[in-house]
Amino acid sequence: MLEETGVRIAYEDTHILVVDKPAGLATVPLKEDPPEKPTLLGVVAFAYPETLTPFGRNSWEGGVLHRLDTPTSGLVIIVRTQYAFDALVTASRAELITKEYFLSSHLRTRPPEGFPPYPYEDPALAGGKEVAIGSLFRHWGEKRREVRPVLSESPRHLLEKTSGVWYMTRVVAQGSTVFRARITSGFRHQVRAHLAWSGHPIDGDERYGGKPDEKLHLRATAVEFPFDGRTIEVRVKE
């Protein structure tokens, strides 16, 4: 079942799975999807039924610790025990779980409507130095399908639309069109929106002004997290 769907187990122990999700597969069931639509959790649960256990508040997410957008490929942490879920939720809240992404952007363009002025250094002009891009976020557009960064000095009516949490994306350019991004806490579309804000929308991400392509060129290539007194690091090919 796993091989047929393109899902691959990148790491496994008695408590934790790290799974390589293919692009186009939803991580967990979405409200608007029919119940028979495949998901990463559903596919994994055929071989590891314990991952369907409702460890957290949202029963439909089972042991999935974090999501990837449907068009994004790469690593997702899925727990097999309540012990692992509680430990990794605590680590996540302390921003001790690091996720790394590999992406390409062949456009240098202004971000779409609704973005505030970009206040940080352009990653492509930073000489290989890591650039920290930070913001609050608010939902935006038709059916709130997109997000927009909000700054601390933004108008009050925009600040009131955020959760009050500041999210950081650390970006390093590796040449003029290839970037790596690193986060320790995540919001929906965070990497996509922050890259578009910097003027480098991800290839295939037409929602945020990226170069048209049949696929989104964004892949979660590494995760690192503490568990039971050790550090687990998992990497996959870009």
LOVEX-293396 format. One record per residue (C-alpha): residue number from 1; residue in three letters; chain; z, y, x negated. Coordinates in nm, 4 decimals, always signed. Layout:
BEGIN
REC num residuo cadena       c3       c2       c1
REC NUM     ALA      A        Z        Y        X
...
END
This chain:
BEGIN
REC num residuo cadena       c3       c2       c1
REC   1     MET      A  +0.0000  +0.0000  +0.0000
REC   2     LEU      A  +0.0916  +0.2463  -0.2758
REC   3     GLU      A  -0.2239  +0.1790  -0.4771
REC   4     GLU      A  -0.4476  +0.2181  -0.1718
REC   5     THR      A  -0.3159  +0.5690  -0.1000
REC   6     GLY      A  -0.3193  +0.6956  -0.4588
REC   7     VAL      A  +0.0608  +0.7233  -0.4665
REC   8     ARG      A  +0.2150  +0.6180  -0.7987
REC   9     ILE      A  +0.5773  +0.5583  -0.8985
REC  10     ALA      A  +0.6317  +0.7574  -1.2188
REC  11     TYR      A  +1.0020  +0.6739  -1.2568
REC  12     GLU      A  +1.2370  +0.4284  -1.0868
REC  13     ASP      A  +1.6017  +0.3280  -1.1077
REC  14     THR      A  +1.8542  +0.1991  -0.8544
REC  15     HIS      A  +1.9268  +0.5503  -0.7245
REC  16     ILE      A  +1.6126  +0.7608  -0.7750
REC  17     LEU      A  +1.2345  +0.7498  -0.7534
REC  18     VAL      A  +1.0008  +1.0102  -0.9005
REC  19     VAL      A  +0.6679  +0.9756  -0.7232
REC  20     ASP      A  +0.3259  +1.1143  -0.8154
REC  21     LYS      A  +0.1777  +1.2481  -0.4906
REC  22     PRO      A  -0.1999  +1.2826  -0.4547
REC  23     ALA      A  -0.3485  +1.6044  -0.3197
REC  24     GLY      A  -0.4117  +1.6047  +0.0549
REC  25     LEU      A  -0.1086  +1.3958  +0.1498
REC  26     ALA      A  +0.1800  +1.5724  +0.3251
REC  27     THR      A  +0.5189  +1.5138  +0.1627
REC  28     VAL      A  +0.7073  +1.4624  +0.4916
REC  29     PRO      A  +0.6061  +1.4725  +0.8588
REC  30     LEU      A  +0.5182  +1.8193  +0.9847
REC  31     LYS      A  +0.5860  +1.9406  +1.3382
REC  32     GLU      A  +0.2193  +1.9975  +1.4192
REC  33     ASP      A  +0.1051  +1.6581  +1.2878
REC  34     PRO      A  +0.0560  +1.3484  +1.5061
REC  35     PRO      A  +0.3195  +1.0790  +1.4386
REC  36     GLU      A  +0.0591  +0.8395  +1.2974
REC  37     LYS      A  -0.0548  +1.0807  +1.0241
REC  38     PRO      A  +0.0260  +0.9406  +0.6746
REC  39     THR      A  +0.2903  +1.1113  +0.4592
REC  40     LEU      A  +0.4257  +1.0516  +0.1111
REC  41     LEU      A  +0.7618  +0.9471  +0.2547
REC  42     GLY      A  +0.5968  +0.7041  +0.4950
REC  43     VAL      A  +0.3886  +0.5459  +0.2201
REC  44     VAL      A  +0.6856  +0.5112  -0.0176
REC  45     ALA      A  +0.9055  +0.3687  +0.2596
REC  46     PHE      A  +0.6803  +0.0633  +0.2955
REC  47     ALA      A  +0.7982  -0.0510  -0.0472
REC  48     TYR      A  +1.1354  +0.1270  -0.0482
REC  49     PRO      A  +1.2626  +0.1352  +0.3134
REC  50     GLU      A  +1.5973  +0.2818  +0.2053
REC  51     THR      A  +1.4206  +0.6153  +0.1413
REC  52     LEU      A  +1.3989  +0.6665  +0.5187
REC  53     THR      A  +1.7780  +0.6946  +0.5409
REC  54     PRO      A  +1.8687  +1.0416  +0.6737
REC  55     PHE      A  +2.0736  +1.1496  +0.3722
REC  56     GLY      A  +2.0677  +1.5209  +0.4587
REC  57     ARG      A  +2.0527  +1.7483  +0.7624
REC  58     ASN      A  +1.6841  +1.6873  +0.8364
REC  59     SER      A  +1.6527  +1.3234  +0.9325
REC  60     TRP      A  +1.2709  +1.3253  +0.9136
REC  61     GLU      A  +1.2855  +1.4090  +0.5406
REC  62     GLY      A  +1.4747  +1.0901  +0.4494
REC  63     GLY      A  +1.5449  +1.0843  +0.0754
REC  64     VAL      A  +1.2888  +1.3501  -0.0182
REC  65     LEU      A  +1.4725  +1.6049  -0.2304
REC  66     HIS      A  +1.1973  +1.8689  -0.2367
REC  67     ARG      A  +0.8467  +1.9127  -0.0993
REC  68     LEU      A  +0.5059  +1.9865  -0.2425
REC  69     ASP      A  +0.2424  +2.1641  -0.0339
REC  70     THR      A  -0.0088  +1.9170  +0.1091
REC  71     PRO      A  -0.2967  +2.0311  -0.1192
REC  72     THR      A  -0.0738  +2.0225  -0.4306
REC  73     SER      A  -0.0532  +1.7027  -0.6341
REC  74     GLY      A  +0.2227  +1.5835  -0.8636
REC  75     LEU      A  +0.5844  +1.4815  -0.8923
REC  76     VAL      A  +0.8330  +1.4597  -0.6062
REC  77     ILE      A  +1.1916  +1.3344  -0.6387
REC  78     ILE      A  +1.2953  +1.0859  -0.3681
REC  79     VAL      A  +1.6460  +0.9394  -0.3662
REC  80     ARG      A  +1.7473  +0.5883  -0.2632
REC  81     THR      A  +2.1244  +0.6380  -0.2200
REC  82     GLN      A  +2.3644  +0.8897  -0.0701
REC  83     TYR      A  +2.5319  +0.9168  -0.4098
REC  84     ALA      A  +2.2090  +1.0350  -0.5719
REC  85     PHE      A  +2.1296  +1.2708  -0.2848
REC  86     ASP      A  +2.4673  +1.4451  -0.3056
REC  87     ALA      A  +2.4520  +1.4700  -0.6856
REC  88     LEU      A  +2.1002  +1.6126  -0.6938
REC  89     VAL      A  +2.1591  +1.8571  -0.4087
REC  90     THR      A  +2.4535  +1.9915  -0.6098
REC  91     ALA      A  +2.2325  +2.0129  -0.9204
REC  92     SER      A  +1.9594  +2.1881  -0.7228
REC  93     ARG      A  +2.2001  +2.4489  -0.5858
REC  94     ALA      A  +2.3125  +2.5143  -0.9448
REC  95     GLU      A  +1.9436  +2.5514  -1.0455
REC  96     LEU      A  +1.9704  +2.2574  -1.2854
REC  97     ILE      A  +1.6512  +2.0877  -1.1648
REC  98     THR      A  +1.3400  +2.2173  -1.3400
REC  99     LYS      A  +0.9879  +2.1640  -1.2067
REC 100     GLU      A  +0.6807  +2.2425  -1.4149
REC 101     TYR      A  +0.3295  +2.3038  -1.2829
REC 102     PHE      A  -0.0130  +2.3105  -1.4453
REC 103     LEU      A  -0.2793  +2.5311  -1.2862
REC 104     SER      A  -0.6048  +2.7106  -1.3443
REC 105     SER      A  -0.7278  +3.0511  -1.2310
REC 106     HIS      A  -1.0791  +3.1781  -1.3034
REC 107     LEU      A  -1.0429  +3.4986  -1.1014
REC 108     ARG      A  -0.8746  +3.8228  -1.2032
REC 109     THR      A  -0.8312  +4.0091  -0.8783
REC 110     ARG      A  -0.5996  +4.2170  -0.6659
REC 111     PRO      A  -0.3684  +4.0174  -0.4380
REC 112     PRO      A  -0.4393  +3.9978  -0.0633
REC 113     GLU      A  -0.2997  +4.2344  +0.1993
REC 114     GLY      A  +0.0761  +4.2577  +0.2315
REC 115     PHE      A  +0.1755  +4.2234  -0.1345
REC 116     PRO      A  +0.3878  +4.5003  -0.2908
REC 117     PRO      A  +0.2739  +4.6546  -0.6230
REC 118     TYR      A  +0.3107  +4.4003  -0.9035
REC 119     PRO      A  +0.5883  +4.5198  -1.1404
REC 120     TYR      A  +0.5750  +4.2575  -1.4181
REC 121     GLU      A  +0.3652  +4.1885  -1.7270
REC 122     ASP      A  +0.0298  +4.0174  -1.6796
REC 123     PRO      A  +0.0824  +3.6585  -1.8050
REC 124     ALA      A  -0.2727  +3.6457  -1.9421
REC 125     LEU      A  -0.2027  +3.9503  -2.1611
REC 126     ALA      A  +0.1404  +3.8423  -2.2830
REC 127     GLY      A  +0.0172  +3.6631  -2.5941
REC 128     GLY      A  +0.1529  +3.3238  -2.4940
REC 129     LYS      A  +0.4950  +3.4646  -2.4048
REC 130     GLU      A  +0.6677  +3.3427  -2.0909
REC 131     VAL      A  +0.6610  +3.6014  -1.8117
REC 132     ALA      A  +0.9338  +3.5872  -1.5457
REC 133     ILE      A  +0.8049  +3.6803  -1.1991
REC 134     GLY      A  +1.0828  +3.7274  -0.9452
REC 135     SER      A  +1.1070  +3.8244  -0.5800
REC 136     LEU      A  +1.2534  +3.7604  -0.2408
REC 137     PHE      A  +1.0090  +3.6154  +0.0132
REC 138     ARG      A  +0.9157  +3.6790  +0.3745
REC 139     HIS      A  +0.6840  +3.4826  +0.6002
REC 140     TRP      A  +0.3574  +3.6587  +0.6797
REC 141     GLY      A  +0.0414  +3.6330  +0.8865
REC 142     GLU      A  -0.0782  +3.4220  +1.1759
REC 143     LYS      A  +0.1832  +3.1609  +1.2696
REC 144     ARG      A  +0.3744  +3.2648  +0.9544
REC 145     ARG      A  +0.1541  +3.0352  +0.7460
REC 146     GLU      A  +0.1681  +3.2505  +0.4350
REC 147     VAL      A  +0.4405  +3.4268  +0.2381
REC 148     ARG      A  +0.4670  +3.7645  +0.0691
REC 149     PRO      A  +0.6982  +3.8747  -0.2133
REC 150     VAL      A  +0.9629  +4.1344  -0.1324
REC 151     LEU      A  +1.1385  +4.3455  -0.3975
REC 152     SER      A  +1.4935  +4.4788  -0.3937
REC 153     GLU      A  +1.3553  +4.8306  -0.3497
REC 154     SER      A  +1.1257  +4.7306  -0.0615
REC 155     PRO      A  +1.1795  +4.8960  +0.2798
REC 156     ARG      A  +1.4817  +4.7752  +0.4723
REC 157     HIS      A  +1.2769  +4.6240  +0.7552
REC 158     LEU      A  +1.1083  +4.3931  +0.5000
REC 159     LEU      A  +1.4330  +4.3031  +0.3263
REC 160     GLU      A  +1.5777  +4.2002  +0.6628
REC 161     LYS      A  +1.2963  +3.9444  +0.7003
REC 162     THR      A  +1.4024  +3.7561  +0.3854
REC 163     SER      A  +1.6765  +3.4987  +0.3292
REC 164     GLY      A  +1.8296  +3.7191  +0.0600
REC 165     VAL      A  +1.7589  +3.4599  -0.2112
REC 166     TRP      A  +1.5824  +3.5713  -0.5305
REC 167     TYR      A  +1.3210  +3.3236  -0.6583
REC 168     MET      A  +1.1872  +3.3113  -1.0145
REC 169     THR      A  +0.8590  +3.1691  -1.1426
REC 170     ARG      A  +0.8229  +3.1626  -1.5210
REC 171     VAL      A  +0.4585  +3.1638  -1.6256
REC 172     VAL      A  +0.2905  +3.1022  -1.9620
REC 173     ALA      A  -0.0836  +3.1485  -2.0152
REC 174     GLN      A  -0.2566  +2.8839  -2.2243
REC 175     GLY      A  -0.5878  +3.0569  -2.2740
REC 176     SER      A  -0.7565  +3.2904  -2.0292
REC 177     THR      A  -0.7772  +3.0528  -1.7312
REC 178     VAL      A  -0.5042  +2.7902  -1.7749
REC 179     PHE      A  -0.1357  +2.8503  -1.6972
REC 180     ARG      A  +0.1941  +2.6655  -1.6815
REC 181     ALA      A  +0.4616  +2.7655  -1.4319
REC 182     ARG      A  +0.8261  +2.6641  -1.4264
REC 183     ILE      A  +1.0784  +2.6987  -1.1416
REC 184     THR      A  +1.4390  +2.5924  -1.0806
REC 185     SER      A  +1.4516  +2.6885  -0.7125
REC 186     GLY      A  +1.1619  +2.6972  -0.4742
REC 187     PHE      A  +1.0315  +2.8670  -0.1621
REC 188     ARG      A  +0.7241  +2.7702  +0.0361
REC 189     HIS      A  +0.4042  +2.8678  -0.1556
REC 190     GLN      A  +0.6185  +3.0282  -0.4271
REC 191     VAL      A  +0.3998  +2.9466  -0.7279
REC 192     ARG      A  +0.0809  +3.0161  -0.5344
REC 193     ALA      A  +0.2031  +3.3558  -0.4126
REC 194     HIS      A  +0.3518  +3.4652  -0.7450
REC 195     LEU      A  +0.0317  +3.3779  -0.9330
REC 196     ALA      A  -0.1789  +3.5650  -0.6768
REC 197     TRP      A  +0.0596  +3.8606  -0.7069
REC 198     SER      A  +0.0083  +3.8647  -1.0830
REC 199     GLY      A  -0.3669  +3.8896  -1.0254
REC 200     HIS      A  -0.4420  +3.5248  -1.1058
REC 201     PRO      A  -0.4823  +3.3357  -0.7764
REC 202     ILE      A  -0.5072  +2.9618  -0.8248
REC 203     ASP      A  -0.8541  +2.8075  -0.8125
REC 204     GLY      A  -0.9143  +2.6548  -0.4716
REC 205     ASP      A  -0.6396  +2.8628  -0.3085
REC 206     GLU      A  -0.8558  +3.0765  -0.0806
REC 207     ARG      A  -0.5497  +3.1506  +0.1355
REC 208     TYR      A  -0.4214  +3.3693  -0.1503
REC 209     GLY      A  -0.7541  +3.4959  -0.2813
REC 210     GLY      A  -0.8414  +3.2161  -0.5241
REC 211     LYS      A  -1.1851  +3.1045  -0.6350
REC 212     PRO      A  -1.3415  +2.8744  -0.3725
REC 213     ASP      A  -1.3174  +2.5079  -0.4700
REC 214     GLU      A  -1.2949  +2.1757  -0.2907
REC 215     LYS      A  -0.9419  +2.1221  -0.4222
REC 216     LEU      A  -0.6350  +2.3267  -0.5135
REC 217     HIS      A  -0.5967  +2.3312  -0.8924
REC 218     LEU      A  -0.2168  +2.3106  -0.8884
REC 219     ARG      A  -0.0308  +2.0034  -1.0129
REC 220     ALA      A  +0.3408  +1.9385  -1.0572
REC 221     THR      A  +0.3376  +1.7726  -1.3984
REC 222     ALA      A  +0.7062  +1.7490  -1.4931
REC 223     VAL      A  +1.0578  +1.7353  -1.3504
REC 224     GLU      A  +1.3864  +1.7415  -1.5408
REC 225     PHE      A  +1.7302  +1.6946  -1.3877
REC 226     PRO      A  +2.0843  +1.5787  -1.4709
REC 227     PHE      A  +2.2223  +1.2597  -1.3231
REC 228     ASP      A  +2.5269  +1.0503  -1.4114
REC 229     GLY      A  +2.5889  +1.2230  -1.7435
REC 230     ARG      A  +2.2314  +1.2062  -1.8679
REC 231     THR      A  +1.9167  +1.4122  -1.8403
REC 232     ILE      A  +1.6143  +1.2505  -1.6783
REC 233     GLU      A  +1.2739  +1.3963  -1.7687
REC 234     VAL      A  +0.9513  +1.2669  -1.6182
REC 235     ARG      A  +0.6008  +1.3865  -1.7103
REC 236     VAL      A  +0.2550  +1.2922  -1.5894
REC 237     LYS      A  -0.0976  +1.3822  -1.6945
REC 238     GLU      A  -0.2342  +1.7203  -1.5943
END
